[in-house]
Amino acid sequence: MADEAPSTEPTGDAGSDDAVPTRADITATLTAPGGAFEMEDVVIRGIPTRTWKTAPASLRAVFELSALHGDKDFLVYEDERVTFAENYRTVAALGRQLVERFGVQPGDRVAIAMRNLPDWVMAFWAAITVGAVAVPLNAWWTGEELAYGLSDSGSRVAFVDEERQQRISHHLSEVPGLEAVIVSCEEHDPDTGGRRAAVGGVLERAGADPLPVIPFTEVVGTPAHDLALPEVAIDPDDDATIFYTSGTTGRPKGAVGTHRNSCSNLMNLFFVATVGGLRRTQAQKDASPGGQNANLLSVPLFHATGCHALLVTNTAAGGKLVMMHHFNPERALELIERERITVFGGVPAMVMQVIDSPDFSKRDTSSVQSISYGGAPAPPDLVRRIKQHFPTGAPGNGYGLTETSAMTTMNSGDDYVRKPDSVGPPSPVCDVAVVPEDWDGSDPPAGLEPDPERTGELWIKGPNVVRGYWNRPDATAVSFSNGWLHSGDVARIDEDGFVHIVDRAKDMIIRGGENVYCVEVEAALHEHPAVADCAVIGVPHPVLSEEVGAIIVLRPGMDVAADELSRHVRERLAAFNTPTRYWFRSEELPRNPAGKILKRELRTELLGDAPVF
């Protein structure tokens, strides 16, 4: 791997019962010919790529494996439980309806716009298993943003909940290609103990045929016990998903992931788990409760982490996914105790809130074996706090992007305790390189010697890297070259091959796991008649990592309150983009000769040397 040095990690006492094999030794054994994680080189879109030889051929193959888990609980939502067998039958029924009733063909796009519900999971697998492309849309988007996602992706069918249905109903003229909406309800029905059935109907839209709205329960019906999926052939490099990710300019872009991309991420995570299991001491193994893993799903399924890292992995491995209506640390602790949660995390802010909850000492958290998170920088002290509060739990911190189908690197267990400021080494099938930020070649510079002190843009190559952006050849050419993804993050790689993220090249804020792209917030602020100029920066926050701050220059003679500007932004963008700190400035914003705002200068002027979490 580019820029990676041999491991110098501690080896343990070979004569002790607690001797722990090194990560390097285990990796060599597992990836050797005939090993469980053997690798091979294949040509993907003309580019030789190192891949997992034993990876499932497609996500449909992953789903077919899930039927083997039978009557184990798969999905838990409030008091609702769905077994693997029930989920399989429902997905088979939905898949047949997509093909036979709605005419969905391989390659067609099927959108999902709803909060975390069992129906989200079933809709995803139904689309995937019939060869369609699942398009998870951000449930916190406004109606206008949702309509853009539906239109840009060319989705023919959309699965929505009632709240998202209400949001898009005013924008249906913008999505003439949408042919049907399948709606779910999230409200509890006291008579049945489950959820109330949604109400169907027809939505009128200007310039296009009326749009049928069909309840999810009606589409599913009562699946037969022996119902099978429709027959369809799927190639590993067929498109499987489109996840929207914002950029530094313009509208959000759809990152097109293939079946190979997601299955490679699945193998990455299985590899990390296998290495972690083999490196556990005997005392840690004795403390393990055994049995079915139970994951507390505290992140949205419409993010790559929620979908690729949690949903796909647990579907394959037979794990239980415990869903929350919304994240609340006290409710999380209640579910950890009730469902014997073995794995939880999300983003660092959620872990800190659970640890800080006044209910922590009142709940039994002894089942927790892994606390993993990503999506935002983590304070190094969080490792110490995890070890203090979860003595048998292994902390983990990963790094990845939508464009890498979730995981690229992972730092866990004793490695994380030893290097709490690192996101860990890359997966064996991923190459990483630190490239000069002004480099314009298609590959990293040849002959780069390992240098633990050198920083530059992190480039990533591997079978988990998506093929590009949906219908955006220019944007694809900027971010991808010869199989390499230009991450936009500034990093260094230490003497052990561990990646350290030191800055973000992109003008982006990470707020509680959500990416806030400053240019989008600035564009919204510029639409206010009182705003002459503005700049958006990240403001350090000990829990959320960062909050959104805005520096405003008003037009002569104009006046406006911060509350009014926040309302103005919320009307145009999802709520997490809304600034919470404002500075009103009488002089012009500082700019370089090219006209670019000097945000580092502004940040130092306003915040000094405030730490970045």
C-alpha positions as CSV (number, residue, x, y, z in Angstrom):
1,M,0.0,0.0,0.0
2,A,1.3,3.5,-0.8
3,D,3.0,5.3,2.1
4,E,2.5,2.4,4.5
5,A,5.3,1.2,6.7
6,P,5.7,-2.2,8.4
7,S,3.8,-2.5,11.7
8,T,5.8,-2.0,14.9
9,E,2.9,-2.6,17.2
10,P,3.5,-4.4,20.6
11,T,3.7,-8.1,20.2
12,G,2.8,-9.2,23.8
13,D,4.6,-11.9,25.8
14,A,4.8,-15.1,23.7
15,G,5.2,-17.2,26.9
16,S,2.0,-15.9,28.5
17,D,-1.5,-17.3,28.3
18,D,-2.6,-13.8,27.4
19,A,-0.1,-13.5,24.5
20,V,-1.8,-11.6,21.7
21,P,-0.8,-12.1,18.1
22,T,0.1,-9.0,16.2
23,R,-2.2,-7.4,13.6
24,A,0.4,-7.9,10.9
25,D,0.8,-11.6,11.7
26,I,-3.0,-12.2,11.6
27,T,-3.4,-10.2,8.4
28,A,-0.7,-12.3,6.7
29,T,-2.4,-15.6,7.7
30,L,-6.0,-14.5,6.9
31,T,-5.1,-13.1,3.4
32,A,-2.8,-15.9,2.4
33,P,-3.8,-18.1,-0.6
34,G,-6.6,-20.3,0.6
35,G,-7.3,-18.1,3.6
36,A,-10.7,-16.8,4.7
37,F,-9.8,-13.3,3.3
38,E,-7.7,-14.3,0.3
39,M,-7.2,-11.4,-2.2
40,E,-7.0,-11.3,-6.0
41,D,-6.5,-8.7,-8.7
42,V,-9.4,-8.1,-11.1
43,V,-9.9,-5.5,-13.8
44,I,-12.8,-3.1,-12.9
45,R,-13.7,-0.6,-15.6
46,G,-10.3,-1.1,-17.2
47,I,-8.4,-0.6,-13.9
48,P,-6.5,-3.4,-12.1
49,T,-7.9,-3.5,-8.6
50,R,-7.1,-5.7,-5.6
51,T,-10.3,-7.3,-4.2
52,W,-11.5,-9.9,-1.8
53,K,-11.6,-13.2,-3.6
54,T,-14.2,-14.6,-1.2
55,A,-16.6,-11.7,-1.3
56,P,-20.3,-12.3,-2.1
57,A,-21.0,-11.7,-5.8
58,S,-23.8,-9.3,-5.2
59,L,-26.0,-7.8,-2.5
60,R,-28.7,-10.1,-3.6
61,A,-26.4,-13.0,-2.6
62,V,-26.0,-11.3,0.8
63,F,-29.8,-11.1,1.2
64,E,-30.3,-14.7,0.2
65,L,-27.9,-15.7,3.0
66,S,-30.1,-13.9,5.5
67,A,-32.8,-16.5,5.1
68,L,-30.6,-19.0,6.9
69,H,-31.1,-17.0,10.2
70,G,-34.8,-18.0,10.2
71,D,-36.7,-17.1,13.3
72,K,-34.0,-14.9,14.9
73,D,-35.1,-11.3,15.6
74,F,-33.8,-9.1,12.8
75,L,-35.5,-5.7,13.2
76,V,-36.8,-4.2,16.5
77,Y,-38.6,-0.9,16.3
78,E,-40.2,0.3,19.5
79,D,-42.4,-2.8,20.4
80,E,-42.4,-4.1,16.9
81,R,-40.3,-7.2,16.0
82,V,-39.5,-8.7,12.6
83,T,-37.6,-12.0,12.2
84,F,-35.3,-12.8,9.4
85,A,-37.8,-15.2,7.9
86,E,-40.6,-12.5,8.1
87,N,-38.3,-9.9,6.5
88,Y,-37.4,-12.3,3.7
89,R,-41.0,-13.0,2.9
90,T,-41.9,-9.3,2.9
91,V,-39.0,-8.4,0.7
92,A,-39.9,-11.2,-1.8
93,A,-43.5,-9.8,-1.9
94,L,-42.3,-6.2,-2.4
95,G,-39.8,-7.3,-5.0
96,R,-42.5,-9.1,-7.0
97,Q,-44.8,-6.1,-6.8
98,L,-42.0,-3.8,-8.0
99,V,-41.6,-5.9,-11.1
100,E,-45.1,-7.1,-11.8
101,R,-47.2,-4.1,-10.7
102,F,-44.9,-1.2,-11.2
103,G,-42.8,-2.5,-14.1
104,V,-39.4,-1.9,-12.4
105,Q,-36.5,-3.3,-14.4
106,P,-32.8,-3.8,-13.6
107,G,-31.1,-0.4,-13.5
108,D,-34.3,1.5,-12.7
109,R,-34.1,3.8,-9.7
110,V,-36.2,3.3,-6.6
111,A,-36.0,6.0,-4.0
112,I,-36.5,5.7,-0.2
113,A,-37.3,8.8,1.8
114,M,-38.3,8.0,5.4
115,R,-36.9,7.9,8.9
116,N,-35.4,4.6,10.2
117,L,-38.3,2.2,10.1
118,P,-38.5,-1.6,9.3
119,D,-40.2,-0.5,6.1
120,W,-37.0,1.3,5.0
121,V,-35.0,-1.9,5.3
122,M,-37.6,-3.9,3.4
123,A,-37.8,-1.3,0.6
124,F,-34.0,-1.3,0.3
125,W,-33.7,-5.0,-0.1
126,A,-36.7,-5.3,-2.4
127,A,-35.1,-2.8,-4.8
128,I,-31.7,-4.3,-4.5
129,T,-32.7,-7.9,-5.1
130,V,-34.6,-7.2,-8.3
131,G,-31.6,-5.4,-9.8
132,A,-33.0,-1.9,-9.3
133,V,-30.8,0.9,-7.9
134,A,-31.8,2.0,-4.4
135,V,-31.7,5.7,-3.9
136,P,-31.7,6.6,-0.2
137,L,-32.6,10.3,0.3
138,N,-31.8,12.3,3.3
139,A,-35.0,12.3,5.4
140,W,-34.2,15.7,6.9
141,W,-34.1,17.4,3.5
142,T,-36.8,20.0,2.7
143,G,-39.5,19.2,0.2
144,E,-37.6,21.1,-2.5
145,E,-34.4,19.1,-1.8
146,L,-36.3,15.8,-1.8
147,A,-37.9,16.7,-5.1
148,Y,-34.4,17.4,-6.5
149,G,-33.2,14.0,-5.4
150,L,-36.1,12.2,-7.0
151,S,-35.8,14.2,-10.2
152,D,-32.0,14.0,-10.5
153,S,-31.9,10.3,-9.9
154,G,-34.9,9.7,-12.3
155,S,-36.6,7.5,-9.7
156,R,-39.7,5.7,-11.0
157,V,-41.0,4.6,-7.6
158,A,-40.5,6.2,-4.1
159,F,-41.0,4.6,-0.7
160,V,-41.9,7.4,1.8
161,D,-43.3,7.9,5.2
162,E,-46.2,10.3,5.8
163,E,-44.0,13.2,6.9
164,R,-41.9,13.0,3.7
165,Q,-45.0,12.5,1.6
166,Q,-46.4,15.8,3.0
167,R,-43.1,17.5,2.2
168,I,-42.9,16.5,-1.4
169,S,-46.6,16.9,-2.2
170,H,-46.1,20.6,-2.9
171,H,-43.2,19.8,-5.4
172,L,-44.6,17.0,-7.5
173,S,-44.6,19.1,-10.7
174,E,-40.8,19.0,-10.4
175,V,-40.7,15.1,-10.6
176,P,-42.8,14.2,-13.7
177,G,-40.9,10.9,-14.0
178,L,-42.1,9.5,-10.7
179,E,-44.8,6.9,-11.3
180,A,-45.9,5.8,-7.8
181,V,-45.5,6.6,-4.2
182,I,-45.6,3.8,-1.6
183,V,-46.3,5.3,1.8
184,S,-45.7,4.0,5.4
185,C,-47.1,5.3,8.7
186,E,-45.0,5.6,11.8
187,E,-47.8,6.2,14.3
188,H,-48.6,3.6,16.9
189,D,-52.0,1.8,16.7
190,P,-53.2,1.0,20.2
191,D,-55.7,-1.5,18.9
192,T,-53.2,-3.7,17.0
193,G,-50.1,-3.0,19.1
194,G,-48.3,-2.2,15.8
195,R,-48.2,0.8,13.5
196,R,-51.3,2.3,11.9
197,A,-51.8,1.7,8.2
198,A,-51.1,4.6,6.0
199,V,-53.9,6.1,3.9
200,G,-53.6,5.8,0.1
201,G,-55.0,8.1,-2.6
202,V,-54.0,10.2,-5.6
203,L,-51.9,13.3,-5.7
204,E,-52.5,15.8,-8.4
205,R,-49.5,17.5,-10.1
206,A,-49.3,20.1,-12.8
207,G,-48.2,19.0,-16.2
208,A,-48.2,15.3,-15.5
209,D,-50.5,12.4,-14.7
210,P,-51.9,12.1,-11.2
211,L,-49.6,10.2,-8.9
212,P,-51.0,7.1,-7.1
213,V,-50.2,6.8,-3.4
214,I,-50.4,3.3,-2.2
215,P,-50.1,2.1,1.5
216,F,-47.1,0.0,2.1
217,T,-49.2,-2.7,3.8
218,E,-51.4,-2.9,0.7
219,V,-48.4,-3.5,-1.5
220,V,-47.0,-6.2,0.8
221,G,-50.3,-8.0,1.4
222,T,-50.0,-11.4,3.1
223,P,-46.8,-13.1,1.7
224,A,-46.9,-16.8,1.4
225,H,-44.4,-18.8,3.5
226,D,-42.7,-20.2,0.4
227,L,-42.6,-16.9,-1.6
228,A,-39.4,-16.6,-3.6
229,L,-37.6,-13.5,-5.0
230,P,-38.1,-12.8,-8.7
231,E,-35.4,-14.3,-10.9
232,V,-32.8,-11.7,-12.0
233,A,-29.1,-11.8,-13.0
234,I,-26.9,-9.3,-11.2
235,D,-23.2,-8.7,-12.0
236,P,-20.8,-7.5,-9.3
237,D,-20.2,-4.3,-11.1
238,D,-23.8,-3.4,-11.7
239,D,-25.1,-0.3,-10.1
240,A,-26.7,-0.9,-6.7
241,T,-27.1,2.4,-4.8
242,I,-27.0,6.2,-5.3
243,F,-26.2,8.1,-2.1
244,Y,-26.4,11.9,-2.3
245,T,-23.4,13.8,-1.0
246,S,-23.1,17.6,-1.1
247,G,-20.1,19.3,-2.6
248,T,-18.3,22.6,-2.4
249,T,-20.3,23.9,-5.4
250,G,-23.8,23.4,-6.7
251,R,-26.4,20.8,-5.8
252,P,-25.8,17.5,-4.1
253,K,-24.2,14.8,-6.2
254,G,-25.3,11.2,-6.4
255,A,-22.4,8.8,-5.6
256,V,-23.1,5.6,-7.6
257,G,-22.1,2.5,-5.8
258,T,-22.0,-1.0,-7.2
259,H,-22.7,-4.4,-5.7
260,R,-19.0,-5.0,-5.5
261,N,-18.5,-1.7,-3.6
262,S,-20.9,-2.6,-0.8
263,C,-19.8,-6.3,-0.7
264,S,-16.2,-5.1,-0.4
265,N,-17.2,-2.9,2.6
266,L,-18.9,-5.9,4.1
267,M,-15.7,-7.9,3.8
268,N,-13.7,-5.0,5.2
269,L,-15.8,-5.0,8.3
270,F,-15.8,-8.8,8.6
271,F,-12.0,-8.7,8.4
272,V,-11.7,-6.1,11.1
273,A,-14.0,-8.1,13.4
274,T,-12.1,-11.3,12.7
275,V,-8.7,-9.6,13.5
276,G,-10.2,-8.1,16.6
277,G,-11.6,-11.5,17.8
278,L,-8.2,-13.2,17.3
279,R,-6.4,-10.4,19.2
280,R,-8.6,-10.5,22.2
281,T,-7.1,-11.8,25.4
282,Q,-8.5,-14.8,27.2
283,A,-10.0,-12.5,29.8
284,Q,-11.8,-10.5,27.1
285,K,-13.1,-13.8,25.6
286,D,-14.3,-15.0,28.9
287,A,-16.3,-11.8,29.4
288,S,-18.1,-12.1,26.1
289,P,-21.8,-13.1,26.5
290,G,-21.8,-15.0,23.2
291,G,-25.0,-15.5,21.1
292,Q,-26.5,-13.1,18.7
293,N,-25.0,-9.7,18.2
294,A,-27.4,-6.8,18.8
295,N,-26.7,-3.4,17.3
296,L,-28.3,-0.2,18.4
297,L,-29.0,1.6,15.2
298,S,-28.5,5.3,16.2
299,V,-27.5,6.7,12.8
300,P,-29.7,7.2,9.7
301,L,-30.0,4.4,7.2
302,F,-29.8,7.0,4.4
303,H,-26.1,7.5,5.3
304,A,-23.5,5.1,4.0
305,T,-22.5,4.1,7.5
306,G,-26.1,3.2,8.5
307,C,-26.8,1.3,5.3
308,H,-23.5,-0.3,4.2
309,A,-21.8,-0.7,7.6
310,L,-24.8,-1.6,9.8
311,L,-27.7,-2.8,7.7
312,V,-25.8,-4.9,5.1
313,T,-23.4,-6.3,7.7
314,N,-26.1,-7.4,10.2
315,T,-28.3,-8.8,7.4
316,A,-25.4,-11.1,6.4
317,A,-24.2,-11.9,9.9
318,G,-27.5,-12.5,11.5
319,G,-27.3,-9.6,13.9
320,K,-30.3,-7.8,15.5
321,L,-30.9,-4.2,14.5
322,V,-32.6,-2.2,17.2
323,M,-34.0,1.0,15.8
324,M,-34.8,4.2,17.7
325,H,-37.5,6.7,16.6
326,H,-35.0,9.4,17.4
327,F,-31.8,9.4,19.3
328,N,-32.1,10.0,23.1
329,P,-29.4,8.9,25.5
330,E,-31.8,7.7,28.2
331,R,-33.8,5.7,25.6
332,A,-30.5,4.3,24.3
333,L,-29.6,3.1,27.7
334,E,-33.0,1.5,28.2
335,L,-32.6,-0.4,24.9
336,I,-29.1,-1.4,25.7
337,E,-30.4,-3.1,28.8
338,R,-33.6,-4.5,27.4
339,E,-32.2,-5.9,24.1
340,R,-28.8,-6.8,25.5
341,I,-27.0,-4.6,23.0
342,T,-23.5,-5.8,22.1
343,V,-22.6,-3.0,19.7
344,F,-23.5,0.7,19.7
345,G,-21.9,3.9,18.6
346,G,-22.9,6.2,15.7
347,V,-21.0,9.4,16.0
348,P,-18.8,10.5,18.9
349,A,-21.4,12.9,20.2
350,M,-23.9,10.1,20.8
351,V,-21.4,8.0,22.8
352,M,-20.5,11.0,24.9
353,Q,-24.2,11.7,25.6
354,V,-24.8,8.1,26.7
355,I,-21.8,8.1,29.0
356,D,-22.8,11.5,30.5
357,S,-26.5,10.5,31.0
358,P,-27.7,10.6,34.6
359,D,-29.3,7.2,33.9
360,F,-26.0,5.5,33.0
361,S,-25.4,4.1,36.5
362,K,-29.0,2.9,36.7
363,R,-28.8,0.6,33.6
364,D,-27.1,-2.7,32.9
365,T,-24.6,-2.1,30.1
366,S,-22.5,-5.2,30.7
367,S,-23.6,-6.7,27.3
368,V,-21.8,-4.0,25.3
369,Q,-18.7,-5.5,23.6
370,S,-17.9,-2.8,21.0
371,I,-18.4,1.0,20.9
372,S,-17.5,2.1,17.4
373,Y,-18.1,5.4,15.7
374,G,-17.1,7.6,12.8
375,G,-18.5,10.5,10.7
376,A,-16.8,13.2,12.9
377,P,-13.6,13.8,14.7
378,A,-13.4,12.1,18.1
379,P,-11.7,13.7,21.1
380,P,-8.8,11.4,22.1
381,D,-10.0,11.5,25.7
382,L,-13.2,9.6,24.6
383,V,-11.1,6.4,24.5
384,R,-10.2,6.7,28.2
385,R,-13.9,7.4,29.1
386,I,-15.1,4.4,27.1
387,K,-12.6,2.0,28.8
388,Q,-13.7,3.5,32.2
389,H,-17.4,3.0,31.6
390,F,-17.4,-0.2,29.5
391,P,-14.6,-2.3,31.0
392,T,-15.2,-5.2,28.6
393,G,-16.1,-3.0,25.6
394,A,-13.6,-2.4,22.7
395,P,-13.6,1.2,21.4
396,G,-13.3,1.7,17.7
397,N,-13.0,4.7,15.4
398,G,-13.3,4.4,11.6
399,Y,-12.8,6.7,8.6
400,G,-14.6,6.5,5.3
401,L,-16.8,8.6,3.0
402,T,-19.9,8.1,1.0
403,E,-17.6,7.6,-2.0
404,T,-15.8,4.7,-0.2
405,S,-19.1,2.9,0.6
406,A,-18.3,3.5,4.4
407,M,-15.1,2.0,5.7
408,T,-11.6,2.7,4.5
409,T,-9.7,2.6,7.7
410,M,-10.5,1.3,11.2
411,N,-8.8,1.8,14.6
412,S,-10.0,-0.5,17.3
413,G,-9.2,-2.3,20.5
414,D,-5.7,-1.9,21.9
415,D,-4.5,-0.1,18.7
416,Y,-7.0,2.6,19.4
417,V,-6.0,2.9,23.0
418,R,-2.4,3.2,21.8
419,K,-3.1,5.7,19.0
420,P,-6.4,7.5,20.0
421,D,-5.7,10.4,17.5
422,S,-5.6,8.0,14.5
423,V,-8.4,6.5,12.4
424,G,-6.3,3.4,12.0
425,P,-4.7,1.4,9.1
426,P,-6.5,0.9,5.8
427,S,-8.2,-2.3,4.8
428,P,-5.9,-4.8,3.1
429,V,-7.7,-4.2,-0.2
430,C,-7.4,-0.4,0.1
431,D,-4.4,1.6,-1.0
432,V,-3.9,5.1,0.6
433,A,-1.5,7.8,-0.3
434,V,-0.7,11.3,1.0
435,V,-0.5,13.4,-2.1
436,P,0.7,17.1,-2.5
437,E,-2.5,19.2,-2.4
438,D,-1.6,20.8,-5.8
439,W,-0.8,17.5,-7.5
440,D,-2.6,17.1,-10.8
441,G,-1.5,13.7,-11.9
442,S,-3.9,10.7,-12.3
443,D,-1.8,8.6,-9.9
444,P,0.1,9.6,-6.7
445,P,3.7,10.8,-7.5
446,A,6.0,7.9,-8.1
447,G,8.8,7.2,-5.7
448,L,7.2,8.8,-2.6
449,E,9.2,7.7,0.4
450,P,7.3,7.0,3.6
451,D,7.4,10.1,5.8
452,P,5.4,10.2,9.0
453,E,5.6,14.0,9.2
454,R,4.5,14.7,5.6
455,T,0.9,15.9,5.1
456,G,-1.2,16.1,2.0
457,E,-4.5,15.2,0.5
458,L,-5.5,11.6,1.2
459,W,-6.1,9.6,-1.9
460,I,-7.9,6.2,-1.7
461,K,-8.1,3.3,-4.1
462,G,-9.9,0.0,-3.7
463,P,-12.9,-2.1,-4.7
464,N,-15.1,-0.1,-2.2
465,V,-14.6,3.2,-4.1
466,V,-17.7,4.1,-6.1
467,R,-17.6,4.5,-9.8
468,G,-18.4,8.2,-9.9
469,Y,-21.2,10.7,-9.6
470,W,-24.6,10.2,-11.3
471,N,-24.8,12.1,-14.6
472,R,-21.9,14.3,-13.4
473,P,-18.9,13.5,-15.7
474,D,-17.1,16.8,-14.9
475,A,-17.5,16.3,-11.1
476,T,-16.4,12.7,-11.5
477,A,-13.3,13.8,-13.4
478,V,-12.3,16.2,-10.6
479,S,-12.6,13.7,-7.7
480,F,-11.6,10.4,-9.4
481,S,-8.6,9.4,-11.4
482,N,-7.4,6.0,-12.5
483,G,-9.4,4.3,-9.7
484,W,-8.2,6.8,-7.0
485,L,-10.6,8.9,-5.0
486,H,-9.3,12.3,-4.0
487,S,-10.8,12.6,-0.6
488,G,-10.5,16.3,0.1
489,D,-9.1,15.5,3.5
490,V,-5.6,16.4,4.6
491,A,-3.8,13.5,6.3
492,R,-0.5,12.0,7.3
493,I,0.5,8.3,7.6
494,D,2.6,7.4,10.5
495,E,5.5,4.9,10.8
496,D,3.0,2.0,11.5
497,G,0.8,2.8,8.5
498,F,-1.9,4.4,10.6
499,V,-3.8,7.3,9.0
500,H,-4.2,10.6,10.9
501,I,-6.7,13.1,9.5
502,V,-5.3,16.5,10.3
503,D,-7.6,18.9,8.3
504,R,-10.3,19.1,5.7
505,A,-9.4,20.5,2.3
506,K,-13.1,20.9,1.4
507,D,-15.0,23.8,2.8
508,M,-17.1,21.6,5.1
509,I,-18.3,21.4,8.6
510,I,-19.1,18.1,10.4
511,R,-22.0,18.7,12.8
512,G,-23.0,15.7,14.8
513,G,-22.3,13.4,11.9
514,E,-24.0,15.4,9.2
515,N,-21.8,17.1,6.6
516,V,-22.6,20.8,6.2
517,Y,-21.2,22.3,3.1
518,C,-20.5,26.0,3.7
519,V,-21.2,27.1,0.1
520,E,-24.8,25.8,0.3
521,V,-25.4,27.8,3.6
522,E,-23.7,30.8,2.1
523,A,-25.9,30.6,-1.0
524,A,-29.0,30.5,1.1
525,L,-27.9,33.5,3.2
526,H,-27.0,35.5,0.1
527,E,-30.7,35.2,-0.9
528,H,-31.8,37.3,2.0
529,P,-32.2,40.9,0.9
530,A,-30.3,42.3,3.9
531,V,-27.2,40.3,3.3
532,A,-24.4,41.8,1.2
533,D,-21.8,39.2,1.9
534,C,-21.2,36.3,4.3
535,A,-18.9,33.5,5.3
536,V,-19.7,30.3,7.0
537,I,-17.2,28.6,9.3
538,G,-17.1,25.7,11.8
539,V,-17.4,26.6,15.5
540,P,-15.9,24.0,17.9
541,H,-18.4,22.2,20.0
542,P,-17.4,19.5,22.6
543,V,-20.4,17.3,21.9
544,L,-21.4,17.8,18.3
545,S,-17.8,18.3,17.1
546,E,-18.7,21.5,15.3
547,E,-21.6,24.0,15.1
548,V,-22.3,26.3,12.2
549,G,-21.2,29.9,12.5
550,A,-21.9,32.7,10.0
551,I,-20.1,36.1,9.6
552,I,-22.6,38.6,8.0
553,V,-22.0,41.9,6.2
554,L,-25.2,43.8,5.8
555,R,-26.3,46.0,3.0
556,P,-26.1,49.7,3.7
557,G,-29.1,50.9,5.8
558,M,-30.3,47.3,6.3
559,D,-30.9,45.5,9.6
560,V,-31.8,41.9,10.4
561,A,-31.8,39.7,13.5
562,A,-30.0,36.4,13.8
563,D,-33.4,34.6,14.3
564,E,-34.7,35.9,11.0
565,L,-31.6,34.7,9.2
566,S,-31.9,31.2,10.8
567,R,-35.6,31.0,9.8
568,H,-34.5,32.0,6.2
569,V,-32.0,29.2,6.0
570,R,-34.3,26.6,7.5
571,E,-36.9,27.4,4.8
572,R,-34.3,26.5,2.1
573,L,-32.1,23.8,3.6
574,A,-32.3,20.9,6.0
575,A,-32.3,22.1,9.7
576,F,-28.8,20.8,10.5
577,N,-27.4,23.5,8.1
578,T,-28.8,26.4,10.1
579,P,-26.2,28.6,11.8
580,T,-26.3,28.8,15.6
581,R,-23.7,31.5,15.9
582,Y,-23.6,34.9,14.1
583,W,-21.1,37.7,13.9
584,F,-22.2,40.9,12.2
585,R,-19.3,42.8,10.6
586,S,-19.2,46.4,9.3
587,E,-16.0,46.0,7.2
588,E,-15.5,43.8,4.1
589,L,-14.6,40.2,4.5
590,P,-10.8,39.5,4.0
591,R,-10.1,37.9,0.6
592,N,-7.0,36.8,-1.3
593,P,-6.1,38.2,-4.7
594,A,-8.3,35.6,-6.4
595,G,-11.3,36.8,-4.4
596,K,-11.5,33.8,-2.1
597,I,-12.5,34.5,1.5
598,L,-9.7,33.9,3.9
599,K,-11.7,31.7,6.4
600,R,-8.7,30.6,8.4
601,E,-7.9,34.3,9.1
602,L,-11.5,34.9,10.1
603,R,-11.7,31.9,12.3
604,T,-8.5,32.9,14.1
605,E,-9.8,36.4,14.5
606,L,-13.1,35.3,16.0
607,L,-12.2,32.1,17.9
608,G,-8.4,32.4,18.5
609,D,-6.8,29.1,19.2
610,A,-10.0,27.3,20.2
611,P,-9.6,23.5,19.9
612,V,-11.1,21.6,17.0
613,F,-12.8,18.4,18.3
